[in-house]
Amino acid sequence: MEWFAAAFAPRRDHKGMSTPSYAARWWLLLCTGLSALWSWQATDGFLVMAAALTVMVATPLLTLGWYLIGLVSARIPARYILAKAERAQSWGGAKVSLMERGLTQRSKFSGLPALSLVPLPRAPPKGCWPTTAPVGLSLM
């Protein structure tokens, strides 16, 4: 049953954000591919109609499949996509919140910014002024 847990476990990326399980990703490819194959045959190879039919058929199938995969995945603990991503979430061997890491980074880079503000625009040369169009509307 290790393959079952590996396929249906929700995944976390290097930032700790939830991403779809492998089963949900496989379902996307399988459902879209089979829907495209069926719609290509049903439309006799008419590309535009086959693409439209693929979207129309695959959308409810994907929704239903992802809902069922979500019910199964809710009972399995989340895993990281890569072992490196799990190590990135730990700081010196201990788990540290993202807020603490952000505060550390903020204090580390608390100096002046490398770029300055944009300078104010210069005045136009003598005899020139910006053109403005009349704004008022007339109803008569």
DODRENDREN-554225 format. One record per residue: residue number from 0; residue in three letters; z, y, x of N, C-alpha, C in turn. Coordinates in Angstrom, 2 decimals. Each point is the difference from the previous one (the first is absolute). Example, Ala and Ser with C-alpha at 12.3 -4.5 7.8 and 13.67 -1.06 7.14 Angstrom:
<atoms>
+-----+-----+---------+---------+---------+---------+---------+---------+---------+---------+---------+
|   i |  aa |    n.pz |    n.py |    n.px |   ca.pz |   ca.py |   ca.px |    c.pz |    c.py |    c.px |
+-----+-----+---------+---------+---------+---------+---------+---------+---------+---------+---------+
|   0 | ala |    7.80 |   -5.69 |   13.19 |    0.00 |    1.19 |   -0.89 |    0.00 |    1.20 |    0.90 |
|   1 | ser |   -0.72 |    1.05 |   -0.35 |    0.06 |    1.19 |    0.82 |    0.73 |    1.09 |   -0.77 |
+-----+-----+---------+---------+---------+---------+---------+---------+---------+---------+---------+
</atoms>
This chain:
<atoms>
+-----+-----+---------+---------+---------+---------+---------+---------+---------+---------+---------+
|   i |  aa |    n.pz |    n.py |    n.px |   ca.pz |   ca.py |   ca.px |    c.pz |    c.py |    c.px |
+-----+-----+---------+---------+---------+---------+---------+---------+---------+---------+---------+
|   0 | met |    0.00 |   -1.20 |    0.81 |    0.00 |    1.20 |   -0.81 |    0.00 |    1.27 |    0.85 |
|   1 | glu |   -0.08 |   -0.17 |    1.31 |   -0.04 |    1.17 |    0.87 |   -1.27 |    0.81 |   -0.24 |
|   2 | trp |   -1.12 |   -0.68 |   -0.25 |   -1.25 |    0.71 |   -0.24 |    0.08 |    0.80 |   -1.29 |
|   3 | phe |    0.73 |   -0.52 |   -1.00 |    0.16 |    0.70 |   -1.27 |    0.75 |    1.31 |    0.20 |
|   4 | ala |    1.12 |   -0.07 |    0.74 |    0.79 |    1.21 |    0.26 |   -0.78 |    0.98 |    0.87 |
|   5 | ala |   -0.77 |   -0.53 |    0.95 |   -0.79 |    0.88 |    0.87 |   -1.10 |    0.70 |   -0.79 |
|   6 | ala |   -0.58 |   -0.67 |   -0.97 |   -1.09 |    0.59 |   -0.77 |    0.51 |    1.00 |   -1.03 |
|   7 | phe |    1.11 |   -0.30 |   -0.66 |    0.46 |    0.83 |   -1.11 |    1.06 |    1.02 |    0.38 |
|   8 | ala |    0.49 |   -0.02 |    1.22 |    1.04 |    0.96 |    0.40 |   -0.59 |    1.40 |    0.05 |
|   9 | pro |    0.69 |    0.99 |   -0.61 |   -0.47 |    1.38 |    0.14 |    0.04 |    0.40 |    1.47 |
|  10 | arg |   -0.93 |    0.81 |    0.42 |   -0.11 |    0.39 |    1.41 |    0.47 |    1.43 |    0.19 |
|  11 | arg |    0.53 |    0.27 |    1.18 |    0.39 |    1.34 |    0.39 |   -0.79 |    0.38 |    1.24 |
|  12 | asp |   -0.40 |    1.27 |    0.07 |   -0.75 |    0.44 |    1.18 |    0.94 |    0.54 |    1.05 |
|  13 | his |   -0.53 |    0.62 |    1.04 |    0.82 |    0.46 |    1.12 |    0.94 |    1.13 |   -0.40 |
|  14 | lys |   -0.25 |    0.67 |   -1.14 |    0.89 |    1.06 |   -0.47 |    1.01 |   -0.51 |   -1.02 |
|  15 | gly |   -0.08 |   -1.28 |   -0.33 |    0.91 |   -0.57 |   -0.98 |   -0.49 |    0.13 |   -1.43 |
|  16 | met |   -1.22 |    0.50 |   -0.20 |   -0.55 |    0.17 |   -1.34 |   -0.53 |   -1.34 |   -0.51 |
|  17 | ser |    0.11 |   -0.21 |   -1.30 |   -0.46 |   -1.24 |   -0.61 |   -1.52 |   -0.02 |   -0.08 |
|  18 | thr |   -0.57 |   -1.13 |    0.34 |   -1.43 |   -0.22 |   -0.14 |   -0.21 |   -1.31 |   -0.74 |
|  19 | pro |   -1.20 |   -0.25 |   -0.53 |   -0.21 |   -1.23 |   -0.78 |    0.18 |   -1.27 |    0.84 |
|  20 | ser |    0.36 |   -1.06 |   -0.69 |    0.13 |   -1.29 |    0.67 |   -1.38 |   -0.53 |    0.35 |
|  21 | tyr |   -0.02 |   -1.03 |    0.83 |   -1.28 |   -0.61 |    0.37 |   -0.66 |   -0.63 |   -1.23 |
|  22 | ala |    0.79 |   -0.54 |   -0.92 |   -0.57 |   -0.59 |   -1.20 |   -0.73 |    1.06 |   -0.82 |
|  23 | ala |    0.56 |    1.20 |   -0.09 |   -0.66 |    1.07 |   -0.75 |   -1.29 |    0.43 |    0.68 |
|  24 | arg |   -0.01 |    0.01 |    1.31 |   -1.22 |    0.35 |    0.73 |   -1.05 |   -1.09 |   -0.18 |
|  25 | trp |    0.39 |   -1.26 |    0.06 |   -0.94 |   -1.10 |   -0.21 |   -0.55 |    0.03 |   -1.42 |
|  26 | trp |    0.86 |    0.34 |   -0.97 |   -0.42 |    0.06 |   -1.40 |   -1.07 |    1.09 |   -0.18 |
|  27 | leu |    0.14 |    1.11 |    0.68 |   -1.00 |    1.07 |   -0.08 |   -1.36 |   -0.52 |    0.47 |
|  28 | leu |   -0.03 |   -0.65 |    1.15 |   -1.26 |   -0.51 |    0.53 |   -0.58 |   -1.10 |   -0.88 |
|  29 | leu |    0.82 |   -0.94 |   -0.41 |   -0.45 |   -1.11 |   -0.82 |   -0.52 |    0.47 |   -1.36 |
|  30 | cys |    0.78 |    0.82 |   -0.66 |   -0.36 |    0.46 |   -1.34 |   -1.26 |    0.87 |    0.03 |
|  31 | thr |   -0.06 |    0.93 |    0.93 |   -1.16 |    0.87 |    0.10 |   -1.25 |   -0.79 |    0.39 |
|  32 | gly |    0.14 |   -0.91 |    0.95 |   -1.14 |   -0.80 |    0.43 |   -0.54 |   -0.89 |   -1.11 |
|  33 | leu |    0.89 |   -0.70 |   -0.71 |   -0.46 |   -0.87 |   -1.08 |   -0.56 |    0.80 |   -1.17 |
|  34 | ser |    0.60 |    1.14 |   -0.29 |   -0.53 |    0.85 |   -1.07 |   -1.39 |    0.54 |    0.37 |
|  35 | ala |   -0.18 |    0.37 |    1.25 |   -1.30 |    0.51 |    0.45 |   -1.05 |   -1.11 |   -0.05 |
|  36 | leu |    0.36 |   -1.20 |    0.41 |   -0.94 |   -1.11 |   -0.05 |   -0.41 |   -0.32 |   -1.43 |
|  37 | trp |    0.98 |   -0.05 |   -0.90 |   -0.30 |   -0.28 |   -1.40 |   -0.84 |    1.10 |   -0.62 |
|  38 | ser |    0.36 |    1.26 |    0.26 |   -0.76 |    1.11 |   -0.61 |   -1.40 |    0.10 |    0.59 |
|  39 | trp |   -0.20 |   -0.36 |    1.26 |   -1.34 |    0.01 |    0.60 |   -0.90 |   -1.01 |   -0.72 |
|  40 | gln |    0.56 |   -1.17 |   -0.31 |   -0.78 |   -1.01 |   -0.72 |   -0.22 |    0.39 |   -1.46 |
|  41 | ala |    1.01 |    0.63 |   -0.60 |   -0.11 |    0.38 |   -1.42 |   -1.00 |    1.12 |   -0.21 |
|  42 | thr |   -0.20 |    0.85 |    0.99 |   -0.93 |    1.14 |   -0.16 |   -1.35 |   -0.26 |    0.67 |
|  43 | asp |   -0.24 |   -1.21 |    0.44 |   -1.26 |   -0.37 |    0.66 |   -0.30 |    0.86 |    1.21 |
|  44 | gly |    1.02 |    0.34 |    0.74 |   -0.19 |    0.72 |    1.26 |   -0.21 |    1.50 |   -0.14 |
|  45 | phe |    0.23 |    0.58 |   -1.17 |   -0.12 |    1.45 |   -0.16 |    1.26 |    0.64 |    0.58 |
|  46 | leu |   -0.16 |    0.68 |    1.14 |    1.14 |    0.43 |    0.82 |    0.96 |    0.93 |   -0.73 |
|  47 | val |   -0.52 |    1.01 |   -0.67 |    0.88 |    0.98 |   -0.66 |    0.81 |   -0.65 |   -1.10 |
|  48 | met |   -0.66 |   -0.82 |   -0.81 |    0.72 |   -0.67 |   -1.08 |    0.98 |   -1.03 |    0.54 |
|  49 | ala |   -0.36 |   -0.68 |    1.08 |    0.90 |   -0.98 |    0.60 |    1.25 |    0.69 |    0.54 |
|  50 | ala |   -0.18 |    1.16 |    0.63 |    1.16 |    0.74 |    0.52 |    0.90 |    0.48 |   -1.13 |
|  51 | ala |   -0.60 |    0.52 |   -1.07 |    0.79 |    0.47 |   -1.15 |    0.74 |   -1.17 |   -0.66 |
|  52 | leu |   -0.68 |   -1.12 |   -0.16 |    0.62 |   -1.16 |   -0.62 |    1.11 |   -0.57 |    0.88 |
|  53 | thr |   -0.20 |    0.05 |    1.31 |    1.04 |   -0.46 |    0.93 |    1.27 |    0.82 |   -0.17 |
|  54 | val |   -0.15 |    1.30 |   -0.07 |    1.17 |    0.87 |   -0.18 |    0.67 |   -0.27 |   -1.34 |
|  55 | met |   -0.81 |   -0.14 |   -1.04 |    0.57 |   -0.21 |   -1.34 |    0.73 |   -1.34 |   -0.11 |
|  56 | val |   -0.50 |   -1.02 |    0.66 |    0.63 |   -1.32 |   -0.09 |    1.17 |   -0.12 |    0.97 |
|  57 | ala |   -0.16 |    0.53 |    1.21 |    1.02 |   -0.18 |    1.02 |    1.25 |    0.83 |   -0.28 |
|  58 | thr |   -0.14 |    1.15 |   -0.64 |    1.17 |    0.87 |   -0.21 |    1.10 |   -0.67 |   -0.81 |
|  59 | pro |   -0.27 |   -0.55 |   -1.19 |    1.11 |   -0.66 |   -0.71 |    0.50 |   -1.26 |    0.71 |
|  60 | leu |   -0.92 |   -0.73 |    0.64 |    0.44 |   -1.20 |    0.73 |    0.91 |    0.36 |    1.17 |
|  61 | leu |   -0.34 |    1.05 |    0.72 |    0.86 |    0.45 |    1.11 |    1.36 |    0.45 |   -0.52 |
|  62 | thr |    0.00 |    0.75 |   -1.09 |    1.27 |    0.49 |   -0.56 |    0.90 |   -1.16 |   -0.39 |
|  63 | leu |   -0.56 |   -0.96 |   -0.71 |    0.80 |   -1.16 |   -0.42 |    0.48 |   -0.81 |    1.20 |
|  64 | gly |   -0.88 |   -0.23 |    0.95 |    0.38 |   -0.77 |    1.18 |    1.07 |    0.69 |    0.83 |
|  65 | trp |   -0.16 |    1.30 |    0.21 |    1.00 |    0.72 |    0.77 |    1.34 |    0.06 |   -0.72 |
|  66 | tyr |   -0.02 |    0.05 |   -1.32 |    1.25 |   -0.01 |   -0.75 |    0.72 |   -1.35 |    0.22 |
|  67 | leu |   -0.73 |   -1.09 |   -0.11 |    0.61 |   -1.32 |    0.19 |    0.46 |   -0.20 |    1.45 |
|  68 | ile |   -0.80 |    0.48 |    0.96 |    0.42 |   -0.09 |    1.41 |    1.25 |    0.83 |    0.23 |
|  69 | gly |    0.10 |    1.15 |   -0.65 |    1.19 |    0.84 |    0.12 |    1.25 |   -0.67 |   -0.54 |
|  70 | leu |   -0.14 |   -0.75 |   -1.09 |    1.14 |   -0.73 |   -0.55 |    0.50 |   -1.06 |    0.99 |
|  71 | val |   -0.94 |   -0.68 |    0.62 |    0.38 |   -1.03 |    0.98 |    0.57 |    0.65 |    1.26 |
|  72 | ser |   -0.62 |    1.09 |    0.46 |    0.42 |    0.66 |    1.24 |    1.37 |    0.66 |   -0.12 |
|  73 | ala |    0.42 |    0.32 |   -1.20 |    1.30 |    0.66 |   -0.18 |    1.16 |   -0.90 |    0.41 |
|  74 | arg |   -0.21 |   -1.30 |    0.02 |    1.07 |   -0.95 |    0.33 |    0.02 |   -0.38 |    1.48 |
|  75 | ile |   -0.94 |    0.53 |    0.77 |   -0.10 |   -0.37 |    1.41 |    0.34 |    1.23 |    0.84 |
|  76 | pro |    0.84 |   -0.13 |    1.03 |    0.35 |    1.16 |    0.82 |   -1.22 |    0.53 |    0.75 |
|  77 | ala |   -0.01 |    1.32 |    0.20 |   -1.13 |    0.66 |    0.67 |   -0.05 |   -0.36 |    1.48 |
|  78 | arg |   -1.20 |   -0.02 |    0.52 |   -0.23 |   -0.25 |    1.43 |   -0.82 |    1.15 |    0.56 |
|  79 | tyr |    0.13 |    0.17 |    1.30 |   -0.83 |    1.00 |    0.67 |   -1.37 |   -0.59 |    0.31 |
|  80 | ile |   -1.01 |    0.86 |    0.02 |   -1.36 |   -0.46 |    0.28 |   -0.07 |   -0.61 |    1.40 |
|  81 | leu |    0.59 |    0.66 |    0.96 |    0.03 |   -0.48 |    1.38 |    1.43 |   -0.02 |    0.51 |
|  82 | ala |    0.29 |   -0.84 |    0.97 |    1.34 |   -0.01 |    0.58 |    0.29 |    1.32 |    0.70 |
|  83 | lys |   -1.04 |    0.62 |    0.55 |    0.18 |    1.31 |    0.64 |    0.48 |    1.04 |   -0.99 |
|  84 | ala |   -0.48 |   -0.08 |   -1.25 |    0.40 |    0.97 |   -1.02 |    1.49 |   -0.13 |   -0.31 |
|  85 | glu |    0.51 |   -1.21 |    0.02 |    1.43 |   -0.19 |   -0.25 |    0.82 |    0.58 |    1.15 |
|  86 | arg |   -0.48 |   -0.17 |    1.22 |    0.71 |    0.58 |    1.14 |   -0.08 |    1.52 |   -0.01 |
|  87 | ala |   -1.07 |    0.55 |   -0.56 |   -0.13 |    1.46 |   -0.06 |    1.04 |    0.60 |   -0.94 |
|  88 | gln |    0.45 |   -0.77 |   -0.99 |    1.00 |    0.49 |   -0.94 |    1.41 |   -0.01 |    0.58 |
|  89 | ser |    0.20 |   -0.73 |    1.08 |    1.33 |   -0.04 |    0.60 |    0.03 |    0.92 |    1.21 |
|  90 | trp |    1.13 |    0.58 |    0.24 |    0.17 |    0.97 |    1.07 |    1.11 |   -0.53 |    0.91 |
|  91 | gly |   -0.35 |   -0.52 |    1.14 |    1.00 |   -0.55 |    0.91 |    0.65 |   -1.25 |   -0.52 |
|  92 | gly |   -0.71 |   -0.78 |   -0.80 |    0.53 |   -1.24 |   -0.51 |    0.73 |    0.14 |   -1.32 |
|  93 | ala |    0.35 |    1.21 |   -0.42 |    0.69 |    0.20 |   -1.26 |   -0.93 |    0.71 |   -0.98 |
|  94 | lys |    0.15 |   -0.31 |   -1.27 |   -0.82 |    0.65 |   -1.02 |    0.46 |    1.45 |   -0.16 |
|  95 | val |   -0.97 |    0.91 |   -0.01 |    0.29 |    1.42 |   -0.15 |   -0.88 |    0.53 |   -1.11 |
|  96 | ser |    0.54 |    0.88 |   -0.81 |   -0.79 |    0.53 |   -1.11 |   -1.07 |    0.96 |    0.51 |
|  97 | leu |   -1.00 |    0.20 |   -0.82 |   -1.08 |    0.92 |    0.35 |    0.51 |    1.44 |    0.09 |
|  98 | met |    1.03 |    0.33 |   -0.77 |    0.56 |    1.36 |    0.06 |    0.61 |    0.25 |    1.37 |
|  99 | glu |    0.74 |   -0.98 |    0.53 |    0.60 |    0.17 |    1.33 |   -1.07 |    0.13 |    1.07 |
| 100 | arg |   -1.05 |   -0.79 |   -0.12 |   -1.09 |    0.09 |    0.98 |   -0.69 |    1.36 |   -0.10 |
| 101 | gly |   -0.18 |    0.50 |   -1.21 |   -0.63 |    1.30 |   -0.18 |    0.84 |    1.12 |    0.58 |
| 102 | leu |    1.30 |   -0.07 |   -0.19 |    0.88 |    1.03 |    0.56 |   -0.02 |   -0.05 |    1.52 |
| 103 | thr |   -0.07 |   -1.20 |    0.55 |   -0.09 |   -0.13 |    1.46 |   -1.29 |    0.62 |    0.51 |
| 104 | gln |   -1.09 |   -0.29 |   -0.66 |   -1.28 |    0.57 |    0.42 |   -0.02 |    1.51 |   -0.16 |
| 105 | arg |    0.61 |    0.50 |   -1.09 |    0.02 |    1.44 |   -0.23 |    0.78 |    0.73 |    1.08 |
| 106 | ser |    1.13 |   -0.58 |    0.41 |    0.78 |    0.66 |    1.05 |   -0.67 |   -0.15 |    1.36 |
| 107 | lys |   -0.78 |   -1.04 |    0.17 |   -0.70 |   -0.21 |    1.26 |   -1.10 |    1.05 |    0.20 |
| 108 | phe |   -0.67 |    0.36 |   -1.08 |   -1.10 |    0.96 |    0.07 |    0.37 |    1.32 |   -0.67 |
| 109 | ser |    1.15 |    0.55 |    0.33 |    0.46 |    1.21 |   -0.68 |   -0.41 |    1.28 |    0.73 |
| 110 | gly |   -0.85 |   -0.08 |    1.01 |   -0.44 |    1.19 |    0.73 |   -1.05 |    0.79 |   -0.75 |
| 111 | leu |   -0.53 |    1.03 |    0.66 |   -1.04 |    0.82 |   -0.61 |   -1.28 |   -0.81 |   -0.15 |
| 112 | pro |   -0.79 |    0.30 |   -1.03 |   -1.25 |   -0.73 |   -0.17 |   -1.00 |    0.39 |    1.08 |
| 113 | ala |   -0.93 |   -0.88 |    0.25 |   -1.00 |    0.22 |    1.04 |   -1.01 |    1.06 |   -0.42 |
| 114 | leu |   -0.22 |    0.16 |   -1.30 |   -0.97 |    0.98 |   -0.49 |    0.73 |    1.16 |   -0.66 |
| 115 | ser |   -0.60 |    1.20 |    0.07 |    0.61 |    1.16 |   -0.65 |   -0.67 |    0.24 |   -1.35 |
| 116 | leu |    0.49 |    0.99 |   -0.73 |   -0.55 |    0.31 |   -1.31 |   -1.38 |    0.62 |    0.14 |
| 117 | val |   -0.76 |   -0.05 |   -1.06 |   -1.32 |    0.61 |   -0.02 |    0.16 |    1.51 |   -0.03 |
| 118 | pro |   -0.74 |    0.75 |    0.84 |    0.16 |    1.46 |    0.01 |   -0.50 |    0.63 |   -1.30 |
| 119 | leu |    0.49 |    1.21 |   -0.27 |   -0.43 |    0.73 |   -1.20 |   -1.47 |    0.39 |    0.15 |
| 120 | pro |   -0.72 |    0.12 |   -1.11 |   -1.41 |    0.40 |    0.11 |   -0.12 |    1.45 |    0.45 |
| 121 | arg |   -1.05 |    0.29 |    0.77 |   -0.22 |    1.35 |    0.49 |   -0.63 |    0.85 |   -1.08 |
| 122 | ala |    0.17 |    1.32 |    0.11 |   -0.60 |    0.93 |   -0.95 |   -1.51 |    0.05 |    0.24 |
| 123 | pro |   -0.80 |    0.24 |   -1.06 |   -1.44 |    0.08 |    0.20 |   -0.38 |    1.24 |    0.80 |
| 124 | pro |   -1.16 |    0.04 |    0.62 |   -0.43 |    1.17 |    0.77 |   -0.15 |    1.23 |   -0.89 |
| 125 | lys |   -0.05 |    1.19 |    0.64 |   -0.14 |    1.25 |   -0.76 |   -1.28 |   -0.03 |   -0.81 |
| 126 | gly |    0.10 |    0.49 |   -1.22 |   -1.16 |    0.05 |   -0.87 |   -0.26 |   -1.28 |   -0.76 |
| 127 | cys |    0.74 |   -1.03 |    0.25 |   -0.18 |   -1.28 |   -0.72 |    1.24 |   -0.29 |   -0.81 |
| 128 | trp |   -0.19 |   -0.58 |   -1.12 |    1.12 |   -0.44 |   -0.81 |   -0.43 |   -1.24 |   -0.77 |
| 129 | pro |    0.95 |   -0.81 |   -0.39 |   -0.37 |   -1.20 |   -0.74 |   -0.58 |    0.36 |   -1.36 |
| 130 | thr |   -1.00 |   -0.72 |   -0.41 |   -0.58 |    0.26 |   -1.31 |    0.82 |   -0.70 |   -1.06 |
| 131 | thr |    0.14 |    0.66 |   -1.12 |    0.69 |   -0.60 |   -1.14 |   -0.87 |    0.18 |   -1.22 |
| 132 | ala |   -0.09 |   -1.01 |   -0.78 |   -0.77 |    0.06 |   -1.24 |    0.92 |    0.43 |   -1.12 |
| 133 | pro |   -0.55 |    0.68 |   -1.02 |    0.84 |    0.37 |   -1.14 |    0.50 |   -1.26 |   -0.72 |
| 134 | val |    1.27 |    0.05 |   -0.38 |    0.63 |   -1.18 |   -0.58 |    0.01 |    0.06 |   -1.52 |
| 135 | gly |    0.00 |    1.16 |   -0.57 |    0.13 |    0.13 |   -1.46 |   -1.19 |   -0.59 |   -0.74 |
| 136 | leu |    0.29 |   -0.62 |   -1.12 |   -1.05 |   -0.57 |   -0.85 |   -0.21 |    0.90 |   -1.20 |
| 137 | ser |   -1.23 |    0.10 |   -0.40 |   -0.26 |    0.80 |   -1.18 |   -0.43 |   -0.91 |   -1.12 |
| 138 | leu |    0.57 |    0.19 |   -1.15 |   -0.31 |   -0.84 |   -1.17 |   -1.08 |    0.61 |   -0.85 |
| 139 | met |   -0.42 |    1.21 |    0.30 |   -1.00 |    0.67 |   -0.83 |   -1.30 |    0.13 |    0.74 |
+-----+-----+---------+---------+---------+---------+---------+---------+---------+---------+---------+
</atoms>
